[in-house]
Amino acid sequence: MSDVPLLELNDGNRIPQLGFGVFQVDRSETVEAVTHALDAGYRHIDTAEMYGNEREVGEAIRQSGLARGDVFVTSKLNNSFHEPDDARRAFDGTLEGLGFDHVDLFLIHWPLPTLYDGDYVSTWRTLEEFKDDGSARSIGVSNFQVDHLDRLAAETDTVPAVNQIELHPYFQNREVRAYDEEHGIATEAWSPIAQGEVLDDQVIDEIAEKAGRTPAQVVLRWQIQRGNIVFPKSVTPERIRENFEIFDFELDDSDLERIDDLDQGEAGRNGPHPDRFDYAG
Ligand SMILES: NC(=O)c1ccc[n+]([C@@H]2O[C@H](COP(=O)([O-])OP(=O)(O)OC[C@H]3O[C@@H](n4cnc5c(N)ncnc54)[C@H](OP(=O)(O)O)[C@@H]3O)[C@@H](O)[C@H]2O)c1
């Protein structure tokens, strides 16, 4: 039995709270990295069409000998394919690349409100088709701001199961996080350790020292205790294992609050702002 909690999504499906992310994992390194992750015990992989490594993710899962149903697989719609017909083709391409007849979770990668006449609503309705026919067990969004979520709520029938957003100690994305929670949307925290940027922080280091843990383990543990779903990325086998070993200790309330206090608001954001991001290459 794995120690990783399974969180119930608003559609009744369950997702392992800790997974493995493969953004910026080169295609040539993906089978090996995912194999290390599965060996370490991860049963949730987060990829995307834009990462260029869906094929290798599928291959590693098949090679592991694990049953398909034992691994939760997420992928995401490429920004170039928001028009409904393009989205249908792209989704077929994702399934074909992975070599699976379904994904566990499929996301709109970015809202792109300045493109497609601001119409992410028909894109969302297209994802509802994938959910209806079972080829995406759950559907969700990524990088959606409060007004984007409000619009989906007003104009469509399905509340996203998850919203995958940038969230780490320096950028806690509180307004979106609170909206998600209030509306039954699970928050997935991307760049959960801020791509390593928070690991030299004095507060994190002090807490790590006290807990006898590494800074990465402390930050991931904070994410878990705050209820976020995470999938740290690493191509380094020891780090892949280290990031998984976070279920045999707990941070106390004062540690959690000290990390909460590291929030820099908007100044801590590393990625693009979802209201302006318009890359669809
Ligand atoms: N939806 C979106 O728009 C979006 C955007 C970004 C990311 N994501 C998802 O979120 C996942 C994670 O985010 P991320 O890849 O941006 O960043 P991250 O997981 O916060 O950090 C990854 C970086 O930290 C290093 N690292 C990992 N574990 C470490 C440890 N224990 N000690 C020290 N350094 C460590 C890795 O180095 P090595 O690999 O060299 O070990 C890598 O450079 C992605 O893979 C992707 O699945 C989604």
The ligand as a Gaussian input file, in Angstrom:
#p B3LYP/6-31G(d) Opt

LIG

0 1
 N        0.341000      23.769000     -16.340000
 C        1.413000      24.484000     -16.504000
 O        1.379000      25.545000     -17.146000
 C        2.710000      24.013000     -15.922000
 C        3.838000      24.851000     -15.918000
 C        5.011000      24.372000     -15.321000
 C        5.041000      23.114000     -14.762000
 N        3.935000      22.302000     -14.803000
 C        3.947000      20.932000     -14.224000
 O        4.498000      20.973000     -12.912000
 C        5.609000      20.079000     -12.843000
 C        6.624000      20.562000     -11.852000
 O        7.012000      21.920000     -12.086000
 P        8.440000      22.338000     -12.664000
 O        9.011000      21.227000     -13.460000
 O        8.267000      23.657000     -13.324000
 O        9.305000      22.658000     -11.365000
 P        9.614000      21.991000      -9.944000
 O        9.081000      20.617000      -9.858000
 O        9.211000      23.004000      -8.909000
 O       11.194000      21.965000      -9.956000
 C       11.961000      21.196000     -10.839000
 C       13.441000      21.595000     -10.703000
 O       13.882000      21.378000      -9.367000
 C       14.961000      20.451000      -9.372000
 N       14.708000      19.530000      -8.247000
 C       13.733000      18.578000      -8.174000
 N       13.778000      17.938000      -6.999000
 C       14.783000      18.487000      -6.290000
 C       15.317000      18.242000      -5.010000
 N       14.816000      17.288000      -4.212000
 N       16.369000      19.000000      -4.590000
 C       16.872000      19.961000      -5.380000
 N       16.417000      20.248000      -6.620000
 C       15.382000      19.519000      -7.071000
 C       14.947000      19.743000     -10.698000
 O       16.269000      19.418000     -11.098000
 P       16.698000      18.029000     -11.816000
 O       15.627000      17.639000     -12.777000
 O       17.980000      18.415000     -12.496000
 O       16.901000      17.030000     -10.724000
 C       14.373000      20.826000     -11.594000
 O       15.384000      21.726000     -11.996000
 C        6.109000      20.051000     -14.298000
 O        6.993000      18.997000     -14.568000
 C        4.794000      19.960000     -15.038000
 O        4.293000      18.632000     -14.960000
 C        2.771000      22.739000     -15.372000

